[in-house]
Amino acid sequence: MPSLDSFGTRDTLSVNGTEYAYFNLNRLDADVSRMPVSLRVLLENLLRNEDGERVRANEVEPLANWTPETAGRSEVGFSPARVLLQDFTGVPAVVDLAAMRDAMGELGGDPGRINPLVPAELVVDHSVQVDQFGTEGAWEANTEKEYERNRERYTFLRWGQNALDNFQVVPAESGIVHQVNLEHLARVVFADEENGQKLAYPDTLVGTDSHTTMINGLGVLGWGVGGIEAEAAMLGQPVSMLIPEVVGVRLTGKLPEGATATDLVLTITETLRAHGVVGKFVEFYGPAIGELPLADRATIANMAPEYGATVGFFPVDGTTLDYMRASGRSEEQIARTEAYMKAQGLFWTPEAPEPTFNATVEVDLSSVVPSLAGPKRPQDRIALSEARKGFRTALTETFGKEPGATATADLDSGAAELGHGSVVIAAITSCTNTSNPSVMLAAGLVAKKAVERGLSTKPWVKTSLAPGSRVVTDYLQAAGLLSYLEELHFNLVGYGCTTCIGNSGPLPEAVESAIDAGELVAASVLSGNRNFEGRIHGKVKANYLASPPLVVAYALAGTMDFDPYSDPLGTDAEGKPVYLKDLWPSLSEVEALLRESLDPEAYRRAYAHIFEGDEHWKELDAPTGDRFEWSDASTYIQNPPFFADLKKEVGEPTDIYGARCLANLGDSVTTDHISPAGAIDPASPAGQYLMEHGVAPEDFNSYGARRGNHEVMMRGTFANVRLRNKLAQGREGGWTTHVPSGELLPIYDTAMRYRAEGTPLIVMAGREYGTGSSRDWAAKGPALLGVQAVIAESFERIHRSNLIGMGILPLEFQHGDNADELELTGEETFDIVGMYDIEDPEEDLIVFVHCPDGTEKRFMVQPRLDTPNELAYFKHGGILPYVLRSMAG
């Protein structure tokens, strides 16, 4: 629908003889030149989409007249230009669209109306696992296994690609979604046909992965949302939000010799976590911007979820245009981008006035030192000079172990003694770093120098190279470095997201046995962005994020219990010690290789036929038809019950009586703790289900690969082996106590017993509930288990939205209360009263508690339904029922 243009901003722009319509921010009565650039992009989005319904003039005015005090006071509806999916979250999204087509038919509507209304692009990148490694044929073997495991899912995606309009799939083994987005999918400035005229506007998006923010490095505004919210955006629903606070990060100085972009981003993550930017926009500015390569900007933007921000935005400038040209974009696209951004005042130059922000933080790049982060959280940065001390402190204080324990691993190469801190996984992986040629070439240079000095990686280390795109191996090959990485067993294992999301694959049996026998705190070192408990590998407790060259170094050392500055990595052929400083490349070495090895033609070759796929993909037998033919025999794809018995009319929220607590959790419970992820234990409810359906344990695949089957996923909800539930009688993992019987059972079994008893459920938690990746099953799973409300001290932004999207009510303790302060064990029953006032954001609800000893208490909670749209979604039972009812009329 064309904009009402109540503010008279529609204008024309000529670029090399082509006329474009656009909404000119400079025509507003208000002066927006000092507004943060990210908010100016958001303002243009409102002006262009003003239609009197989804976006009204009174919603535009507060942002058009922005001051720092505006934040949090007004709701806006953000309409992204496109939606980006990866397959772990994308498959269930397509499953839901298929289910919505069925439900639309049941409501008497046309199933064919259910299509993405904005471009939706899905990149298959999360399904490859590191089964084979360290050998020449590892990639081919892992690809074969990937298709063997995921044929059913991939065939379903082929159906979606054929049946759904406005939907494209980048097939498996093409790269990581965020790097493919950065290198190819991102338009920066769109040009659409509208009533016979071209319309230019900024590329914006939401994605079903929290690291969607990586594209902020290219000047594209976008962030991660839950799969549920992304589906609604695909179906034309604006993303409802309050005008955010914007924290400006002023960058000064220059990275010193020896420091990498990874070290910079770990420093920024630590700094911003300490400052507090959760739920806020972060925008980078300052004199160092012009000196920062685009790849470094993307590395910083990628980590926005780790420092807690909604976005980590860099404005478009000359460096952006240079990157577009270097990555093979057309000159027409580049010219349009430059002209549009300059016309709108969105193009950064050193002379541009510095914006006004809600708060500012300064980061001096010259103060950055080589670093790691771990052993559990990305924000826990450790200077490399303190790495050994940091590990030893964590060994005793975090893991409760004393130094000295060892165990023998009987490897093919001979017996090896492992101890606490033995590095058993060294992985160059993840979108954060493999998008950055400087750190990838640095890793290759470290490998080259190590091989030339006669060093080798330790035999107990599982090494892997999983680039973010085909271009990475092209430039490593062109630089003459790929062969050196291979000599150190960093062979290509796949083009996708592997170790960072838990697809690290099995360790050698001898290594696992040694870890178990010695009860060892084994370590991983990965060039990723996530190192939460239980994420990387079930047997590996200490996980450290590091730059790719440091990953190579730790594979050579084989342990965290060494000093990289004073201890040798090994000895050369002459028996001389070789230190890290002997292998570390200079900035000039890396820069010379960058100039020699990067070629725009490599990008054009890699992306010329990106949607076609390889022979494996082309051989898939794709079904046809508007409605998907579900199979009861499938253990991958099932019709979810989200729309069962859906009526056209919606009722009012009702109070909750007699609820039991399914889990009583502490602080910083991540979506990895809640949502099923990683390997499926045969002894778990999910494993038992699969075996009952004829699936052998070796064919279980991962939870992520089975996200299209709600029966598997609900059984794996809250099943993380590191979950600490205060109702689990001291046992770690997915267990809880059924009350009042006192039986300790898997959480799924307990929930099903409560369902049979007609008992509603709640979850209690501490601060920052739901941090981590934007996992929609962290909300879908609890909803299917019968959870109606989560009472926490605070929520992570995306997860709170996802809870609402599934009809679960997020409630916050008030007045500094928490479960411990209120002496709540979780064995009580709970009445949540006052739902009739839920439309008033100022009104708290009352929770009445009935204790086992017969006493009663009460406390207040605040419903976190922050916008009218969130209230509407909750009342409908979630976003998708709301959209479906709207489309069905």
SULGI-V700919 format. One record per residue. N is the residue number from 0. RES is the residue in one small letter. PHI is phi in degrees with one decimal (NA if undefined). NEAR is the number of other C-alpha atoms within 8 Angstrom. Layout:
N_RES_PHI_NEAR + N_RES_PHI_NEAR
//
This chain:
0_m_NA_4 + 1_p_-61.1_6 + 2_s_-68.3_9 + 3_l_-70.0_7 + 4_d_52.3_10 + 5_s_-62.1_5 + 6_f_-101.5_6 + 7_g_63.1_7 + 8_t_-102.6_12 + 9_r_-66.3_9 + 10_d_-147.7_8 + 11_t_-125.0_8 + 12_l_-136.8_9 + 13_s_-104.5_8 + 14_v_-129.4_10 + 15_n_51.0_4 + 16_g_89.1_5 + 17_t_-103.4_6 + 18_e_-92.9_10 + 19_y_-123.7_13 + 20_a_-81.3_12 + 21_y_-158.9_11 + 22_f_-103.0_11 + 23_n_-84.3_12 + 24_l_-62.7_10 + 25_n_-73.2_9 + 26_r_-87.4_7 + 27_l_-67.9_11 + 28_d_-64.3_4 + 29_a_-81.2_6 + 30_d_-88.5_8 + 31_v_-103.5_11 + 32_s_-66.7_7 + 33_r_-103.7_9 + 34_m_-72.6_12 + 35_p_-51.5_11 + 36_v_-60.4_10 + 37_s_-60.2_11 + 38_l_-74.3_9 + 39_r_-65.7_12 + 40_v_-63.4_10 + 41_l_-64.7_9 + 42_l_-63.7_11 + 43_e_-59.3_11 + 44_n_-60.4_10 + 45_l_-68.7_14 + 46_l_-60.4_13 + 47_r_-71.9_10 + 48_n_-102.2_12 + 49_e_-63.7_14 + 50_d_-131.8_11 + 51_g_82.5_8 + 52_e_-121.6_6 + 53_r_-68.9_10 + 54_v_-131.9_13 + 55_r_-108.4_10 + 56_a_-59.9_9 + 57_n_-71.7_6 + 58_e_-85.1_11 + 59_v_-76.4_13 + 60_e_-55.1_8 + 61_p_-59.6_10 + 62_l_-75.9_11 + 63_a_-62.0_10 + 64_n_-106.8_9 + 65_w_-59.9_10 + 66_t_-135.5_7 + 67_p_-56.3_9 + 68_e_-76.4_6 + 69_t_-69.7_11 + 70_a_-55.9_11 + 71_g_81.0_9 + 72_r_-98.9_7 + 73_s_-133.4_10 + 74_e_-90.2_11 + 75_v_-130.6_12 + 76_g_-112.5_11 + 77_f_-85.6_11 + 78_s_-111.5_12 + 79_p_-64.6_13 + 80_a_-72.2_9 + 81_r_-158.3_13 + 82_v_-127.0_15 + 83_l_-114.0_13 + 84_l_-125.6_14 + 85_q_-112.4_14 + 86_d_-72.2_12 + 87_f_-60.6_11 + 88_t_-92.9_14 + 89_g_-73.6_12 + 90_v_-60.1_12 + 91_p_-63.0_11 + 92_a_-65.1_11 + 93_v_-68.9_10 + 94_v_-58.0_13 + 95_d_-64.1_9 + 96_l_-63.9_11 + 97_a_-64.1_10 + 98_a_-66.1_11 + 99_m_-64.7_12 + 100_r_-61.5_14 + 101_d_-63.5_10 + 102_a_-65.2_11 + 103_m_-61.0_13 + 104_g_-63.7_10 + 105_e_-65.8_7 + 106_l_-84.5_9 + 107_g_91.2_7 + 108_g_-97.5_8 + 109_d_-93.0_8 + 110_p_-58.1_13 + 111_g_-64.7_7 + 112_r_-73.4_6 + 113_i_-82.1_9 + 114_n_-145.8_11 + 115_p_-59.6_13 + 116_l_-94.3_8 + 117_v_-123.8_12 + 118_p_-55.6_11 + 119_a_-123.8_13 + 120_e_-125.0_12 + 121_l_-115.2_14 + 122_v_-111.0_16 + 123_v_-80.7_15 + 124_d_-140.6_16 + 125_h_-102.6_13 + 126_s_-105.2_15 + 127_v_-77.0_14 + 128_q_-117.6_11 + 129_v_-88.8_15 + 130_d_-81.7_8 + 131_q_-101.9_10 + 132_f_-156.2_15 + 133_g_72.0_13 + 134_t_-133.8_9 + 135_e_-63.1_8 + 136_g_-95.1_6 + 137_a_-61.2_13 + 138_w_-61.0_13 + 139_e_-61.5_8 + 140_a_-65.7_9 + 141_n_-68.0_15 + 142_t_-65.2_11 + 143_e_-58.1_8 + 144_k_-66.3_8 + 145_e_-58.9_11 + 146_y_-70.3_10 + 147_e_-61.5_7 + 148_r_-72.3_9 + 149_n_-113.5_10 + 150_r_-54.9_9 + 151_e_-64.3_9 + 152_r_-65.7_12 + 153_y_-67.8_11 + 154_t_-63.5_12 + 155_f_-62.5_10 + 156_l_-65.3_11 + 157_r_-63.0_11 + 158_w_-58.2_12 + 159_g_-59.8_10 + 160_q_-64.6_11 + 161_n_-80.6_8 + 162_a_-87.4_9 + 163_l_-97.1_10 + 164_d_-78.3_8 + 165_n_65.3_10 + 166_f_-136.5_12 + 167_q_-126.6_9 + 168_v_-122.4_11 + 169_v_-91.5_13 + 170_p_-66.0_13 + 171_a_-59.1_11 + 172_e_66.0_10 + 173_s_-105.4_15 + 174_g_141.4_16 + 175_i_-84.9_18 + 176_v_-51.1_14 + 177_h_-73.2_11 + 178_q_-75.2_12 + 179_v_-60.7_14 + 180_n_-62.5_10 + 181_l_-64.7_11 + 182_e_-83.5_10 + 183_h_-142.6_10 + 184_l_-69.7_7 + 185_a_-64.2_10 + 186_r_-91.9_8 + 187_v_68.9_11 + 188_v_-130.6_12 + 189_f_-79.2_10 + 190_a_-140.7_9 + 191_d_-110.3_7 + 192_e_-83.9_8 + 193_e_-139.7_7 + 194_n_53.1_4 + 195_g_82.2_5 + 196_q_-124.2_9 + 197_k_-78.2_11 + 198_l_-116.2_12 + 199_a_-102.3_12 + 200_y_-161.6_10 + 201_p_-66.2_9 + 202_d_-67.7_14 + 203_t_-137.6_11 + 204_l_-162.0_13 + 205_v_-123.7_14 + 206_g_-136.6_15 + 207_t_-89.2_17 + 208_d_-139.8_14 + 209_s_-61.3_13 + 210_h_-85.2_13 + 211_t_-50.9_15 + 212_t_-59.5_19 + 213_m_-53.8_17 + 214_i_-70.8_17 + 215_n_-58.6_16 + 216_g_-65.9_19 + 217_l_-96.1_14 + 218_g_80.3_12 + 219_v_-103.4_14 + 220_l_-79.9_14 + 221_g_-176.4_14 + 222_w_-155.1_13 + 223_g_-84.0_15 + 224_v_-133.6_14 + 225_g_-70.0_16 + 226_g_-58.5_15 + 227_i_-65.1_13 + 228_e_-66.5_13 + 229_a_-65.6_13 + 230_e_-61.6_11 + 231_a_-63.1_13 + 232_a_-62.9_14 + 233_m_-59.4_15 + 234_l_-92.1_12 + 235_g_91.9_10 + 236_q_-85.8_10 + 237_p_-67.5_11 + 238_v_-81.3_10 + 239_s_-80.3_11 + 240_m_-157.6_10 + 241_l_-85.5_12 + 242_i_-54.2_12 + 243_p_-81.4_10 + 244_e_-69.4_11 + 245_v_-122.1_12 + 246_v_-99.9_14 + 247_g_-86.9_13 + 248_v_-111.7_13 + 249_r_-87.7_12 + 250_l_-98.3_14 + 251_t_-131.0_13 + 252_g_76.9_9 + 253_k_-144.6_9 + 254_l_-60.2_11 + 255_p_-78.8_10 + 256_e_-56.5_6 + 257_g_96.6_10 + 258_a_-94.2_11 + 259_t_-120.7_10 + 260_a_-61.0_11 + 261_t_-62.7_11 + 262_d_-62.8_15 + 263_l_-62.5_14 + 264_v_-69.6_11 + 265_l_-67.1_14 + 266_t_-66.4_10 + 267_i_-63.5_11 + 268_t_-60.9_14 + 269_e_-61.3_12 + 270_t_-63.8_8 + 271_l_-75.7_11 + 272_r_-61.8_11 + 273_a_-67.1_6 + 274_h_-71.2_6 + 275_g_97.4_7 + 276_v_-128.6_13 + 277_v_-61.1_10 + 278_g_77.5_10 + 279_k_-108.5_13 + 280_f_-79.8_15 + 281_v_-114.5_14 + 282_e_-127.5_15 + 283_f_-94.6_13 + 284_y_-154.0_12 + 285_g_107.1_10 + 286_p_-64.9_11 + 287_a_-79.4_11 + 288_i_-56.1_10 + 289_g_-63.5_9 + 290_e_-92.3_7 + 291_l_-92.9_8 + 292_p_-59.6_8 + 293_l_-58.8_11 + 294_a_-62.9_10 + 295_d_-68.0_10 + 296_r_-60.8_12 + 297_a_-64.8_15 + 298_t_-61.3_17 + 299_i_-67.3_15 + 300_a_-64.6_16 + 301_n_-55.6_17 + 302_m_-86.9_16 + 303_a_-52.2_16 + 304_p_-62.4_13 + 305_e_-73.5_12 + 306_y_-92.8_14 + 307_g_94.7_13 + 308_a_-83.6_14 + 309_t_-70.7_14 + 310_v_-137.6_16 + 311_g_-129.9_18 + 312_f_-94.3_16 + 313_f_-116.6_13 + 314_p_-71.3_13 + 315_v_-69.7_13 + 316_d_-152.0_9 + 317_g_-60.3_7 + 318_t_-63.5_10 + 319_t_-60.6_11 + 320_l_-63.7_12 + 321_d_-60.0_8 + 322_y_-67.7_9 + 323_m_-58.9_11 + 324_r_-68.9_12 + 325_a_-66.9_10 + 326_s_-94.7_12 + 327_g_88.2_10 + 328_r_-68.3_10 + 329_s_-74.7_7 + 330_e_-65.6_7 + 331_e_-61.7_6 + 332_q_-64.8_10 + 333_i_-66.4_12 + 334_a_-63.7_9 + 335_r_-63.2_10 + 336_t_-62.0_11 + 337_e_-63.0_10 + 338_a_-65.9_9 + 339_y_-65.2_12 + 340_m_-64.6_11 + 341_k_-70.1_9 + 342_a_-62.9_8 + 343_q_-86.4_10 + 344_g_73.0_8 + 345_l_-101.3_11 + 346_f_-92.7_11 + 347_w_-82.4_9 + 348_t_-134.9_7 + 349_p_-56.8_6 + 350_e_-86.2_4 + 351_a_-64.4_6 + 352_p_-64.5_6 + 353_e_-73.6_7 + 354_p_-66.0_9 + 355_t_-95.1_8 + 356_f_-127.4_12 + 357_n_-69.1_10 + 358_a_-158.6_7 + 359_t_-129.6_9 + 360_v_-133.0_8 + 361_e_-112.1_8 + 362_v_-124.5_9 + 363_d_-93.5_10 + 364_l_-60.5_12 + 365_s_-69.1_9 + 366_s_-88.9_7 + 367_v_-73.0_12 + 368_v_-123.9_11 + 369_p_-53.5_11 + 370_s_-146.5_11 + 371_l_-126.9_15 + 372_a_-138.5_14 + 373_g_163.4_15 + 374_p_-92.2_12 + 375_k_-132.9_11 + 376_r_-135.2_10 + 377_p_-64.9_15 + 378_q_-82.0_12 + 379_d_-89.7_10 + 380_r_-73.7_12 + 381_i_-129.9_11 + 382_a_-59.5_10 + 383_l_-56.5_10 + 384_s_-64.9_9 + 385_e_-108.2_9 + 386_a_-61.9_14 + 387_r_-64.3_11 + 388_k_-59.8_7 + 389_g_-63.0_9 + 390_f_-67.0_12 + 391_r_-63.5_10 + 392_t_-65.1_9 + 393_a_-64.0_10 + 394_l_-56.9_14 + 395_t_-86.9_10 + 396_e_-83.4_8 + 397_t_-93.3_7 + 398_f_-104.1_8 + 399_g_65.5_7 + 400_k_-116.8_7 + 401_e_-104.0_7 + 402_p_-60.8_7 + 403_g_114.6_6 + 404_a_-66.8_10 + 405_t_-139.8_10 + 406_a_-155.3_11 + 407_t_-98.2_9 + 408_a_-108.1_12 + 409_d_-87.1_9 + 410_l_-89.8_11 + 411_d_-59.7_4 + 412_s_-83.2_5 + 413_g_124.8_6 + 414_a_-72.1_8 + 415_a_-132.9_9 + 416_e_-95.2_8 + 417_l_-104.6_11 + 418_g_-141.0_13 + 419_h_-57.3_13 + 420_g_89.9_13 + 421_s_-58.9_13 + 422_v_-81.0_16 + 423_v_-104.4_14 + 424_i_-135.0_12 + 425_a_-130.6_16 + 426_a_-126.0_15 + 427_i_-91.6_14 + 428_t_-153.7_18 + 429_s_86.8_18 + 430_c_-61.0_14 + 431_t_-55.4_14 + 432_n_-109.1_15 + 433_t_-71.8_15 + 434_s_-81.6_14 + 435_n_-109.0_11 + 436_p_-58.2_10 + 437_s_-64.0_9 + 438_v_-78.5_15 + 439_m_-70.3_13 + 440_l_-67.4_14 + 441_a_-62.3_13 + 442_a_-62.2_13 + 443_g_-64.1_14 + 444_l_-67.8_12 + 445_v_-61.3_14 + 446_a_-62.6_14 + 447_k_-59.3_11 + 448_k_-67.5_9 + 449_a_-66.0_11 + 450_v_-63.1_12 + 451_e_-64.5_7 + 452_r_-92.2_10 + 453_g_84.6_9 + 454_l_-84.8_11 + 455_s_-143.6_8 + 456_t_-74.2_11 + 457_k_-69.4_9 + 458_p_-68.5_6 + 459_w_-90.6_10 + 460_v_-91.9_12 + 461_k_-84.6_11 + 462_t_-101.0_13 + 463_s_-157.0_16 + 464_l_-127.3_12 + 465_a_-124.9_15 + 466_p_-67.6_18 + 467_g_-82.3_18 + 468_s_-160.0_15 + 469_r_-63.7_11 + 470_v_-64.1_9 + 471_v_-61.7_12 + 472_t_-67.7_10 + 473_d_-61.1_9 + 474_y_-77.5_11 + 475_l_-64.9_14 + 476_q_-65.7_10 + 477_a_-62.3_8 + 478_a_-82.1_11 + 479_g_74.4_7 + 480_l_-110.3_14 + 481_l_-60.5_11 + 482_s_-64.8_8 + 483_y_-71.4_11 + 484_l_-61.5_13 + 485_e_-65.8_13 + 486_e_-63.6_8 + 487_l_-93.5_11 + 488_h_71.9_12 + 489_f_-87.3_12 + 490_n_-78.4_15 + 491_l_-59.3_14 + 492_v_-112.5_14 + 493_g_158.2_13 + 494_y_-101.9_16 + 495_g_178.9_18 + 496_c_-89.7_18 + 497_t_-114.0_16 + 498_t_-59.8_16 + 499_c_-63.2_16 + 500_i_-107.7_12 + 501_g_95.6_12 + 502_n_-90.0_14 + 503_s_-75.2_13 + 504_g_74.3_10 + 505_p_-74.0_7 + 506_l_-78.2_8 + 507_p_-54.2_6 + 508_e_-55.7_7 + 509_a_-65.5_9 + 510_v_-69.3_13 + 511_e_-59.3_10 + 512_s_-63.2_9 + 513_a_-65.9_13 + 514_i_-60.3_14 + 515_d_-66.2_8 + 516_a_-63.7_8 + 517_g_-94.0_10 + 518_e_47.5_7 + 519_l_-84.8_13 + 520_v_-89.4_14 + 521_a_-78.8_15 + 522_a_-127.4_16 + 523_s_-123.3_14 + 524_v_-128.5_14 + 525_l_-139.6_18 + 526_s_-89.6_15 + 527_g_-106.3_15 + 528_n_-124.2_11 + 529_r_-132.3_11 + 530_n_-140.3_16 + 531_f_-64.5_11 + 532_e_-55.2_8 + 533_g_72.7_11 + 534_r_-83.7_14 + 535_i_-75.5_16 + 536_h_-163.6_11 + 537_g_-61.5_8 + 538_k_-94.2_7 + 539_v_-111.2_13 + 540_k_-92.0_12 + 541_a_-103.5_12 + 542_n_-125.9_15 + 543_y_-124.5_14 + 544_l_-88.8_15 + 545_a_-156.0_15 + 546_s_-70.5_15 + 547_p_-53.0_14 + 548_p_-64.0_13 + 549_l_-70.8_9 + 550_v_-59.6_16 + 551_v_-62.3_12 + 552_a_-61.2_11 + 553_y_-72.6_13 + 554_a_-67.7_15 + 555_l_-70.8_12 + 556_a_-73.1_12 + 557_g_78.7_13 + 558_t_-155.9_11 + 559_m_-83.8_13 + 560_d_-89.4_10 + 561_f_-149.5_9 + 562_d_-100.1_10 + 563_p_-64.1_12 + 564_y_-94.4_8 + 565_s_-125.1_6 + 566_d_-97.8_8 + 567_p_-72.9_10 + 568_l_-81.9_12 + 569_g_166.7_10 + 570_t_-124.5_13 + 571_d_-86.3_11 + 572_a_-62.0_7 + 573_e_-93.3_5 + 574_g_82.0_6 + 575_k_-85.3_7 + 576_p_-67.5_9 + 577_v_-116.6_11 + 578_y_-104.9_13 + 579_l_-57.4_11 + 580_k_-62.6_6 + 581_d_-74.0_6 + 582_l_-102.6_11 + 583_w_-70.5_11 + 584_p_-77.3_10 + 585_s_-81.9_8 + 586_l_-59.8_8 + 587_s_-68.3_6 + 588_e_-61.3_8 + 589_v_-65.4_12 + 590_e_-63.2_9 + 591_a_-64.1_8 + 592_l_-67.2_10 + 593_l_-58.8_11 + 594_r_-66.0_7 + 595_e_-81.7_7 + 596_s_-106.0_10 + 597_l_-87.1_9 + 598_d_-141.8_9 + 599_p_-54.9_10 + 600_e_-64.8_7 + 601_a_-63.3_10 + 602_y_-67.5_12 + 603_r_-62.7_10 + 604_r_-64.4_7 + 605_a_-64.3_10 + 606_y_-109.9_8 + 607_a_-62.7_6 + 608_h_-130.4_7 + 609_i_-64.0_10 + 610_f_-89.4_8 + 611_e_-86.4_9 + 612_g_81.5_13 + 613_d_-87.0_7 + 614_e_-63.2_6 + 615_h_-58.0_8 + 616_w_-69.4_11 + 617_k_-65.6_8 + 618_e_-81.3_6 + 619_l_-65.4_10 + 620_d_-88.3_5 + 621_a_-82.9_8 + 622_p_-72.6_8 + 623_t_-127.2_8 + 624_g_109.3_6 + 625_d_-66.6_8 + 626_r_-113.8_8 + 627_f_-75.3_8 + 628_e_-89.8_4 + 629_w_-69.1_7 + 630_s_-120.5_7 + 631_d_-63.1_5 + 632_a_-80.5_5 + 633_s_-70.9_7 + 634_t_-105.6_9 + 635_y_-110.5_11 + 636_i_-125.7_13 + 637_q_-134.4_13 + 638_n_-72.4_8 + 639_p_-72.6_10 + 640_p_-86.9_5 + 641_f_-64.2_4 + 642_f_-113.8_10 + 643_a_-62.3_5 + 644_d_58.5_4 + 645_l_-69.2_7 + 646_k_-100.8_6 + 647_k_-66.5_6 + 648_e_-88.0_4 + 649_v_-115.9_7 + 650_g_-92.9_6 + 651_e_-88.5_5 + 652_p_-61.4_7 + 653_t_-119.1_6 + 654_d_-63.8_9 + 655_i_-107.5_10 + 656_y_-124.2_8 + 657_g_69.1_9 + 658_a_-73.4_12 + 659_r_-107.2_14 + 660_c_-90.0_13 + 661_l_-76.5_13 + 662_a_-150.6_12 + 663_n_-114.9_13 + 664_l_-114.2_12 + 665_g_-97.7_10 + 666_d_-80.4_9 + 667_s_54.3_10 + 668_v_-72.6_14 + 669_t_-92.7_10 + 670_t_-65.1_14 + 671_d_-67.4_12 + 672_h_-71.9_12 + 673_i_-90.6_13 + 674_s_-83.0_18 + 675_p_-61.1_16 + 676_a_-153.0_11 + 677_g_79.0_12 + 678_a_-73.3_8 + 679_i_-102.3_11 + 680_d_-74.5_7 + 681_p_-56.8_9 + 682_a_-81.9_6 + 683_s_-79.3_10 + 684_p_-55.0_11 + 685_a_-66.1_14 + 686_g_-62.2_13 + 687_q_-63.0_10 + 688_y_-59.6_9 + 689_l_-64.4_13 + 690_m_-65.7_11 + 691_e_-62.4_7 + 692_h_-101.9_8 + 693_g_82.5_6 + 694_v_-97.2_9 + 695_a_-74.8_8 + 696_p_-52.9_8 + 697_e_-68.9_5 + 698_d_-107.9_7 + 699_f_-60.8_11 + 700_n_63.6_10 + 701_s_-106.6_10 + 702_y_-57.7_14 + 703_g_-58.3_11 + 704_a_-71.0_12 + 705_r_-106.0_13 + 706_r_-66.7_15 + 707_g_-83.4_12 + 708_n_-119.4_13 + 709_h_-65.5_10 + 710_e_-64.9_7 + 711_v_-70.3_13 + 712_m_-70.0_16 + 713_m_-67.7_13 + 714_r_-73.0_10 + 715_g_-96.9_15 + 716_t_-69.2_16 + 717_f_62.3_12 + 718_a_-98.3_15 + 719_n_-57.9_16 + 720_v_-65.6_9 + 721_r_-102.7_9 + 722_l_-64.4_11 + 723_r_-115.9_10 + 724_n_-105.5_16 + 725_k_-67.7_11 + 726_l_-97.6_13 + 727_a_-97.9_12 + 728_q_55.0_8 + 729_g_86.2_7 + 730_r_-88.7_8 + 731_e_-87.6_11 + 732_g_113.9_12 + 733_g_-84.0_12 + 734_w_-123.8_14 + 735_t_-155.4_15 + 736_t_-99.6_12 + 737_h_-79.6_10 + 738_v_-111.9_8 + 739_p_-98.8_5 + 740_s_-66.1_5 + 741_g_82.1_7 + 742_e_-75.8_7 + 743_l_-91.5_10 + 744_l_-137.6_10 + 745_p_-56.5_11 + 746_i_-57.2_13 + 747_y_-60.7_12 + 748_d_-62.2_9 + 749_t_-64.2_13 + 750_a_-62.1_11 + 751_m_-67.1_9 + 752_r_-66.5_8 + 753_y_-60.9_11 + 754_r_-61.2_10 + 755_a_-62.2_7 + 756_e_-86.4_6 + 757_g_74.4_6 + 758_t_-101.2_10 + 759_p_-71.1_14 + 760_l_-126.8_13 + 761_i_-130.5_14 + 762_v_-125.6_13 + 763_m_-110.9_13 + 764_a_-154.4_15 + 765_g_-97.0_15 + 766_r_-81.8_11 + 767_e_55.2_12 + 768_y_-70.5_16 + 769_g_89.4_15 + 770_t_-68.5_12 + 771_g_105.5_10 + 772_s_-62.7_10 + 773_s_-82.5_14 + 774_r_-92.0_14 + 775_d_-67.5_13 + 776_w_-72.7_12 + 777_a_-69.9_14 + 778_a_-107.7_14 + 779_k_-62.3_11 + 780_g_-60.1_13 + 781_p_-57.3_12 + 782_a_-62.1_12 + 783_l_-70.4_8 + 784_l_-77.1_10 + 785_g_103.5_10 + 786_v_-73.0_14 + 787_q_-103.6_11 + 788_a_-153.3_11 + 789_v_-120.4_13 + 790_i_-106.9_13 + 791_a_-137.2_15 + 792_e_-73.5_14 + 793_s_-161.1_9 + 794_f_-123.6_12 + 795_e_-74.4_12 + 796_r_-56.3_8 + 797_i_-65.6_11 + 798_h_-68.1_18 + 799_r_-59.1_12 + 800_s_-62.3_11 + 801_n_-67.0_15 + 802_l_-59.2_13 + 803_i_-62.0_16 + 804_g_-61.2_16 + 805_m_-106.7_14 + 806_g_79.1_15 + 807_i_-94.1_15 + 808_l_-88.1_12 + 809_p_-83.2_14 + 810_l_-124.0_12 + 811_e_-110.4_12 + 812_f_-56.7_14 + 813_q_-116.3_10 + 814_h_60.9_4 + 815_g_75.4_5 + 816_d_-72.1_9 + 817_n_-156.2_10 + 818_a_-60.8_11 + 819_d_-68.3_7 + 820_e_-60.4_7 + 821_l_-87.7_7 + 822_e_56.0_6 + 823_l_-98.0_9 + 824_t_-96.6_10 + 825_g_97.5_13 + 826_e_-90.4_12 + 827_e_-84.6_12 + 828_t_-109.3_12 + 829_f_-129.3_13 + 830_d_-113.7_12 + 831_i_-107.2_12 + 832_v_-120.9_10 + 833_g_116.1_10 + 834_m_-60.2_10 + 835_y_-63.9_7 + 836_d_-98.9_8 + 837_i_-68.5_11 + 838_e_-75.0_6 + 839_d_-96.7_6 + 840_p_-63.8_9 + 841_e_-85.1_4 + 842_e_-92.4_8 + 843_d_-85.7_11 + 844_l_-99.1_14 + 845_i_-106.2_11 + 846_v_-109.5_12 + 847_f_-94.8_12 + 848_v_-113.9_11 + 849_h_-111.6_11 + 850_c_-83.5_11 + 851_p_-59.2_7 + 852_d_-84.0_4 + 853_g_94.5_6 + 854_t_-79.5_7 + 855_e_-131.7_8 + 856_k_-148.4_8 + 857_r_-144.4_8 + 858_f_-152.7_9 + 859_m_-101.7_10 + 860_v_-134.6_13 + 861_q_-102.9_11 + 862_p_-68.2_12 + 863_r_-93.4_9 + 864_l_-101.8_10 + 865_d_-83.3_8 + 866_t_-135.5_10 + 867_p_-57.5_7 + 868_n_-64.4_7 + 869_e_-63.2_13 + 870_l_-62.0_11 + 871_a_-63.9_9 + 872_y_-60.7_14 + 873_f_-62.4_15 + 874_k_-65.3_12 + 875_h_-83.2_12 + 876_g_88.4_12 + 877_g_135.3_13 + 878_i_-65.3_16 + 879_l_-67.1_10 + 880_p_-58.9_11 + 881_y_-61.2_12 + 882_v_-65.0_11 + 883_l_-62.5_10 + 884_r_-62.6_9 + 885_s_-63.5_7 + 886_m_-76.0_6 + 887_a_-78.4_9 + 888_g_77.8_4
//
